[in-house]
Amino acid sequence: MAERKRPSFLYFLLIAVVAMVAVIGGRWYMYVAYASDPFDEVGISLNLKMPEPIRKAGCDMLKARFEGKTLPPAGCGDTGSW
């Protein structure tokens, strides 16, 4: 019988990194696409930590839903306006 090779540590590490990206990215997307309030502390912190193009896309999605209703959350409006 042929012995089965055990998966390596790098394989498990890759799975863990992919899972973390999926969870954090999913939580960020839930914030920018479905939040009823743009001032969710966890959503704001995730958005602030995203790379600039992703943060801009998130701010654009929030702006489309909340512009004219409230002030922008931290990281989306430098001057206090959308």
Residue, then its C-alpha position, 0 to 999 in steps of 0.5 A: m500500500a502506498e503511504r499518504k503524505r501528510p499535508s504540510f504546515l504551509y498548507f494549513l497556514l494558507i488555509a488559515v490566511v484564506a479563512m481570515v481574509a474571507v471573514i474580515g473581507g466579509r465583515w467589511y462588505m457587510y458594513v459598507a453594503y448593508a449597515s443601517d448606521p455608517f458609524d459602526e465602530v468595527g466597520i469603520s476600523l476595518n475600512l480604515k485598515m483597507p488599502e486605498p482603492i478598497r477604502k475608496a470603494g467602501c466610502d463610495m458605497l456608504k456615500a451612495r446610501f447615506e449622503g445627505k442623511t448624516l456626516p461621513p464616518a472616519g476615513c470617508g470625509d476629510t473635511g467633514s462632508w461627503 
